[in-house]
C-alpha cells in the first residue's frame, strides 16, 4: 500500500501570559509550554517518536539553540534543530517542513515561536535584572537572509525601527487611492477599531477591551504619535509574553497514530516572494511585483481547484500591510481581515506572529469545517511576502511556488540619485520626532528617475504635510534638504 505523504497539522498551541513580574516566564519556558500543549493537543504522545526536526524563528532572546533544550525537556530524541533569523519569511519555515514531509525526508516537524519582551520591560521598570537561561551550543542550522533589509541611506534618517518605513508606504498608498489625509486616517482607524473588537474575543489576545476609532485616531498619553500618520495604536505590539507551536506530519503518520479527523487541518498551497529590493529603490512602493505574482498564484490556484477562501488573517504590523494584502487578494473590505485581532491588539511577537495567526486559523477551521483560510506574512519593510491556503480537507498534495526569480527577471531596483541639487517628485513621506524635534523624511524621484531621501525641519512645511497631500508634488532640493 502506497504511503500518504500529504502534510497535515495535527497539534497546535498558543499562549499569552500577563500579570505580575513573578508570574511571567522567559521565552524558553513559554516555548516549552507551547510544545507540551501542542503535543497534548495531538492526543497521542507517541508523536514525539516521529518528530525529526524542531524549527524556531529567532526572537528577541540570546539563546543559541532553544530547540535542543525543548527536545530534551520533552523526551524528543535524535532531533535536528534550526534557528531562522529575522529577514526570512516565517511562512518559509512551515513551507519547508511541509515539502520535506511530502518528499519523505522527515516524518514530522515541530515549529515553535516564543517571546518575553513584556517580562523584560517590566523588569526594567522595577529595576530588576532580566535573566535568561544560558544556552551556548549552536543549532544544527542557522538560516538567514542573503541581503540586508534596508539601505544605509535609509537607516541614517529613519533608524532601524520599521514604523518610519511603513509610514512612508502608507502615504504612497493613500495618494494612490486619491484619499484626503483626513479621510484616509479615519478609514484606517475604523479598520483597526474592527480589529480590536475581534481581538477581545480571542482568548490569547494581548488587549482585553475594544477600542473606538477615536481612541486610535487621536494622540494621547497612551497613544502617542510614532511616525505620521501612525500613532502607537496603529503599530504592532511586540512587548508581549507569547508563544506558539504547531506539529505537522504526514497523513500516514497521523493515521498510524489514530489522530482524530477533528484535529487535522491541511496546508493546500503557499507562495512566497523573496526578492529583496530596498524600499527607496522600488519602482512601485505599494505594488511590488513579487507580491502581485505571489498573490496571483494563490488566486489562480483557488480558481483552478474551485476553492473559495472565506477566512483571512492579513499580516498587520502596520495598516498599510493589511491594505496592500487586501488589494493583492482582491478583497473589498466586506470580510473580516483578521482572525486574531491583528498585531497591534492580539500581539505582534517579534518574528513569529505568522505562527500565532496560523495556529488561530487552524483552530477556526477545526471549529467550522466550512472555513477555508488564507494567512499572509511579511519580512522586512514589505520586502518579502507570503500567502498560505488552509482547509479541512486535503488535495492530492501540497502545492508551493516561489515567485522570486520571476519577479527578479522583471522588477529591477532603481538607482540612487547622484544629483546634489535640482527638482524631484515626492513619492512618499512621513514626519518623525528625533532629539532635535520634528523631521520630515521624504522619498523622492529626480528628473532622471533616480531616487533620493530628503529631510526638512521647516515647521511650515511639516505642518502642511500633516494636513495636505505632498505625494506627487514637485519640489526643489539642495543636498539632502528640501528647499
C-alpha positions in Angstrom: 0.0 0.0 0.0 1.4 3.4 -1.0 2.2 5.7 1.9 0.3 9.0 2.0 2.9 11.8 2.5 0.4 14.7 2.4 1.4 17.1 5.1 -1.2 17.8 7.8 -1.1 19.8 11.1 -2.3 17.7 14.0 -1.3 19.7 17.1 -1.3 23.4 17.9 -1.0 25.7 20.8 -0.8 29.4 21.6 0.0 31.0 24.9 -0.4 34.6 26.1 1.0 35.4 29.5 0.2 38.6 31.5 0.3 39.5 35.2 2.9 40.5 37.7 6.6 40.1 37.2 6.7 37.0 39.3 4.0 35.3 37.1 5.9 35.8 33.9 8.3 33.4 32.3 11.2 33.8 29.9 10.8 32.9 26.3 12.4 29.5 26.7 9.8 28.4 29.2 7.0 29.8 27.1 8.2 27.8 24.1 8.4 24.7 26.2 4.9 25.2 27.5 3.6 25.7 23.9 5.3 22.5 22.9 3.8 20.5 25.7 0.3 21.9 24.9 0.7 21.1 21.1 1.7 17.5 21.9 -1.2 17.2 24.3 -3.5 18.7 21.5 -2.5 15.8 19.3 -4.0 13.4 21.9 -1.2 10.9 21.3 2.2 11.4 22.9 3.8 8.9 20.5 4.0 11.8 18.0 7.3 12.6 19.8 8.8 9.4 18.3 8.3 10.8 14.8 9.4 14.4 15.2 12.7 14.7 13.2 13.2 18.4 13.5 12.5 21.5 15.6 12.5 24.8 13.8 12.4 28.1 15.6 12.3 31.7 14.3 14.8 33.9 16.1 13.2 36.1 18.7 14.4 38.9 21.0 16.5 36.5 23.1 20.1 35.3 23.2 19.6 31.5 23.3 21.8 29.8 20.7 19.6 26.7 20.4 16.4 26.6 22.4 15.2 23.7 20.2 17.7 21.2 21.7 16.6 22.3 25.3 12.9 21.9 24.4 13.6 18.5 22.9 15.5 17.2 25.9 12.8 18.6 28.2 10.1 16.7 26.3 12.0 13.5 25.6 12.2 14.1 21.8 15.2 12.3 20.6 17.6 12.3 17.6 16.4 15.8 16.6 17.8 18.3 14.2 17.4 21.9 15.1 17.4 25.2 13.2 17.1 28.9 14.0 15.7 31.2 11.3 16.9 34.7 11.7 14.9 37.9 11.1 14.7 38.6 7.4 13.4 35.2 6.4 9.7 34.8 5.9 8.1 33.0 8.8 5.8 31.1 6.4 9.0 29.7 4.8 9.5 27.5 8.0 6.1 25.9 7.6 6.6 25.5 3.8 10.0 23.8 4.2 8.5 21.4 6.7 5.6 20.6 4.5 7.8 20.0 1.5 10.2 17.8 3.4 7.3 15.7 4.7 5.9 15.4 1.3 9.1 14.2 -0.2 9.6 11.8 2.6 12.8 13.2 4.1 11.2 13.8 7.5 8.2 12.3 9.3 7.1 15.3 11.4 8.3 18.8 12.3 7.7 20.8 15.5 7.7 24.6 14.8 7.9 26.9 17.8 8.0 30.7 18.4 8.4 32.5 21.7 8.8 36.0 23.1 9.1 37.5 26.5 9.7 41.2 25.9 6.9 42.0 28.3 8.8 40.5 31.2 11.9 42.3 30.0 10.0 45.7 30.0 8.5 45.0 33.5 12.0 44.1 34.8 13.4 47.4 33.6 10.5 49.4 35.2 11.0 47.6 38.5 14.8 47.9 38.4 15.2 44.1 38.3 17.8 42.1 36.3 16.2 40.2 33.5 17.8 36.8 33.5 17.7 34.3 30.7 18.8 30.7 30.8 22.2 30.4 29.1 22.2 28.2 26.0 25.6 28.4 24.3 25.6 25.5 21.9 24.7 26.3 18.3 21.8 24.7 16.5 22.4 22.3 13.6 21.5 25.0 11.2 21.2 28.8 11.1 19.0 30.2 8.3 19.4 33.8 7.4 18.5 36.3 4.6 21.0 36.8 1.8 20.7 40.6 1.8 20.1 43.5 4.1 16.5 44.8 4.5 17.3 48.4 4.3 19.9 50.8 2.7 22.4 52.7 4.9 20.9 55.9 3.4 17.5 54.9 4.8 18.8 53.8 8.2 20.6 57.1 8.7 17.4 59.1 8.6 14.7 56.5 9.6 16.7 54.3 12.0 16.2 50.6 12.5 12.6 50.7 13.7 10.1 49.8 10.9 7.4 52.4 11.7 9.0 55.2 9.6 9.4 53.0 6.5 5.8 51.8 6.8 4.5 55.3 7.3 6.1 56.3 4.0 4.4 53.4 2.3 1.1 54.4 3.9 1.5 57.9 2.3 2.1 56.4 -1.1 -0.9 54.1 -0.6 -3.1 57.0 0.4 -2.1 59.0 -2.6 -2.7 56.1 -4.9 -6.3 55.9 -3.7 -6.7 59.6 -4.1 -7.9 59.8 -0.5 -7.5 63.0 1.5 -5.3 62.7 4.6 -8.3 63.3 6.9 -10.5 60.6 5.2 -7.7 58.1 4.9 -6.8 58.4 8.6 -10.4 57.9 9.5 -10.6 54.8 7.3 -7.6 53.1 8.9 -8.9 54.0 12.4 -12.2 52.4 11.6 -10.5 49.3 10.2 -8.4 49.0 13.4 -11.5 49.5 15.6 -12.9 46.4 14.0 -9.6 44.6 14.6 -9.8 45.5 18.3 -13.3 44.0 18.6 -12.1 40.8 17.1 -9.1 40.8 19.4 -11.1 40.9 22.6 -12.9 37.7 21.5 -9.6 35.9 21.0 -8.6 34.2 24.3 -4.9 34.7 23.5 -5.2 38.4 22.7 -3.0 41.0 24.3 -5.7 43.6 24.9 -8.9 42.9 26.8 -11.1 45.8 25.9 -12.1 47.1 22.5 -11.1 50.5 21.1 -13.0 53.1 19.3 -11.7 54.7 16.1 -11.4 57.9 18.1 -9.1 56.2 20.5 -6.9 55.1 17.6 -7.1 58.3 15.6 -6.3 60.9 18.3 -3.0 61.2 20.0 -2.9 60.9 23.8 -0.6 59.9 26.6 -1.4 56.3 26.0 -1.5 56.7 22.2 1.5 59.0 21.3 2.4 59.8 17.7 5.1 57.4 16.3 5.6 58.4 12.7 2.9 60.3 10.8 0.2 59.1 10.2 0.8 56.4 12.7 0.1 56.5 16.5 1.0 53.8 18.9 -2.3 52.0 18.5 -1.6 51.6 14.7 1.6 49.7 15.4 2.4 46.1 16.1 2.6 45.4 19.8 5.8 43.4 20.4 6.3 43.9 24.1 4.4 40.7 24.8 4.9 37.4 26.5 3.6 34.9 23.9 4.4 31.6 22.3 3.0 29.3 19.7 3.7 25.8 18.5 2.4 23.6 15.7 3.1 20.0 14.8 3.0 19.0 11.2 3.4 15.4 9.9 2.5 13.2 7.0 -1.0 11.8 6.7 0.2 8.2 7.1 1.8 9.1 10.4 -1.4 10.7 11.5 -3.2 7.6 10.5 -0.7 5.4 12.3 -1.2 7.4 15.5 -5.0 7.4 15.1 -5.1 11.2 15.2 -8.7 12.2 15.2 -10.2 13.7 12.0 -11.3 16.7 14.0 -7.7 17.6 14.8 -6.5 17.5 11.2 -6.1 20.7 9.1 -4.2 20.8 5.8 -1.9 23.3 4.1 -3.2 23.3 0.5 -0.9 25.7 -1.2 1.6 28.5 -0.4 3.5 31.1 -2.3 6.5 33.3 -1.4 8.2 36.3 -2.9 11.7 36.5 -1.6 13.2 39.0 -4.0 14.7 41.9 -2.0 14.5 45.5 -3.1 15.0 48.2 -0.5 12.0 50.4 0.0 13.6 53.5 -1.6 14.6 51.7 -4.8 11.2 50.0 -5.6 9.6 51.1 -8.9 6.2 50.9 -7.2 6.4 51.5 -3.4 3.0 49.9 -2.7 2.6 47.4 -5.6 5.7 45.2 -5.6 5.8 42.7 -8.4 6.7 39.8 -6.2 3.7 40.4 -4.0 1.5 40.7 -7.0 2.8 37.4 -8.5 2.6 35.5 -5.2 -1.0 36.7 -4.6 -1.9 35.8 -8.2 -0.6 32.3 -7.7 -2.9 31.7 -4.8 -5.9 33.3 -6.5 -5.3 31.3 -9.7 -4.8 28.2 -7.6 -8.2 28.7 -5.9 -9.9 29.3 -9.2 -8.4 26.1 -10.8 -9.3 24.0 -7.8 -12.8 25.6 -7.3 -11.8 26.7 -3.8 -13.4 29.7 -2.2 -11.5 31.2 0.7 -13.7 32.8 3.3 -11.5 33.5 6.3 -8.4 35.7 6.4 -5.6 36.8 8.6 -3.6 39.5 6.7 -0.3 40.4 8.2 -0.9 43.6 10.2 2.4 45.0 11.5 1.0 48.4 10.3 -2.2 49.3 8.5 -0.6 49.7 5.0 0.4 46.0 5.1 -3.3 45.0 5.6 -4.4 47.2 2.8 -1.8 46.0 0.4 -2.6 42.4 1.1 -6.3 43.1 0.7 -5.7 44.6 -2.7 -3.4 41.7 -3.7 -6.2 39.2 -2.8 -8.9 41.5 -4.4 -10.8 41.8 -1.2 -13.4 44.5 -1.0 -13.4 45.1 2.8 -16.6 43.0 3.2 -14.8 40.3 5.1 -13.0 40.4 8.4 -9.3 40.7 7.6 -8.0 39.0 10.7 -8.8 36.0 12.9 -6.6 37.1 15.8 -7.4 40.8 16.0 -4.2 41.8 14.4 -0.7 42.5 15.6 -1.5 45.8 17.3 -4.1 44.2 19.7 -3.7 40.4 19.7 0.0 40.9 19.9 2.9 41.1 17.5 5.7 39.0 18.9 9.0 39.6 17.1 9.4 37.2 14.2 6.8 34.6 15.0 3.4 36.2 14.5 2.7 34.0 11.5 2.9 31.0 13.8 0.3 32.7 16.0 -2.0 33.6 13.2 -1.6 30.1 11.6 -2.5 28.4 14.9 -5.5 30.6 15.3 -6.6 29.9 11.6 -6.3 26.2 12.3 -8.4 26.5 15.4 -11.0 28.4 13.3 -11.1 25.7 10.7 -11.4 23.0 13.3 -14.4 24.8 14.8 -16.1 25.3 11.5 -15.0 22.9 8.7 -16.6 25.1 6.0 -13.9 27.7 6.6 -11.1 28.0 4.1 -8.4 30.3 5.2 -5.6 32.5 3.8 -2.8 33.6 6.1 -0.3 36.2 4.8 3.1 37.1 6.1 5.9 39.7 5.6 9.6 40.1 6.2 11.2 43.5 6.3 9.6 46.6 5.1 7.0 44.8 2.9 10.2 43.5 1.4 9.1 39.8 1.2 5.6 38.4 1.2 3.9 35.1 1.7 0.4 33.6 1.2 -0.8 30.3 2.6 -4.1 28.5 2.0 -5.5 26.2 4.7 -8.6 23.9 4.7 -10.2 21.0 6.5 -9.9 18.6 3.6 -6.7 17.9 1.6 -5.9 17.9 -2.0 -3.7 15.3 -3.6 -0.6 17.1 -2.4 0.7 20.4 -1.0 1.5 23.0 -3.7 4.2 25.6 -3.5 5.5 28.4 -5.6 8.4 30.8 -5.0 7.9 33.6 -7.5 11.2 35.3 -6.6 13.1 34.5 -9.9 10.1 35.6 -12.0 9.9 38.9 -10.1 13.7 39.5 -10.3 13.7 39.0 -14.0 11.4 41.9 -14.4 11.5 44.1 -11.3 14.9 45.7 -11.0 15.9 48.2 -8.3 16.2 51.8 -9.4 19.4 53.8 -8.8 20.3 56.3 -6.1 20.4 59.8 -7.4 23.8 61.5 -7.7 22.4 64.9 -8.1 23.3 67.4 -5.4 20.5 69.8 -6.2 17.6 70.2 -8.5 13.9 69.2 -8.8 12.2 66.0 -7.8 8.8 64.4 -7.3 7.8 63.2 -3.8 6.8 59.5 -3.9 6.3 59.1 -0.2 6.9 60.9 3.1 6.5 60.9 6.9 7.1 63.1 9.9 9.0 61.7 12.9 10.4 63.2 16.0 14.1 62.8 16.9 16.3 64.5 19.5 16.2 67.8 17.5 12.4 67.8 17.2 10.0 67.1 14.2 11.7 66.0 11.0 10.0 65.3 7.6 11.6 62.4 5.7 10.8 62.4 2.0 11.4 59.7 -0.6 11.7 61.5 -4.0 12.4 60.7 -7.6 14.6 63.1 -9.5 14.1 64.1 -13.2 16.3 61.1 -14.2 14.0 58.7 -12.4 16.7 58.1 -9.8 15.8 58.0 -6.1 16.9 60.2 -3.1 16.0 60.8 0.5 15.4 64.3 1.7 14.7 65.8 5.1 13.2 69.1 6.3 12.9 70.7 9.7 10.9 73.6 8.4 7.8 73.7 10.6 5.8 75.5 7.9 6.3 72.5 5.6 5.9 69.9 8.3 2.6 71.3 9.4 1.3 71.4 5.9 2.4 67.9 5.2 0.2 66.6 8.0 -2.8 68.4 6.6 -2.4 68.3 2.8 -1.1 65.7 0.4 2.5 66.1 -0.6 2.9 62.9 -2.5 3.1 63.8 -6.2 4.3 67.3 -5.5 7.4 68.6 -7.4 9.9 70.2 -5.1 13.4 71.7 -5.1 16.3 70.2 -3.1 19.8 71.2 -2.2 22.0 68.4 -0.9 19.7 66.3 1.2 17.4 69.1 2.2 14.1 70.2 0.9 14.3 73.9 -0.1 
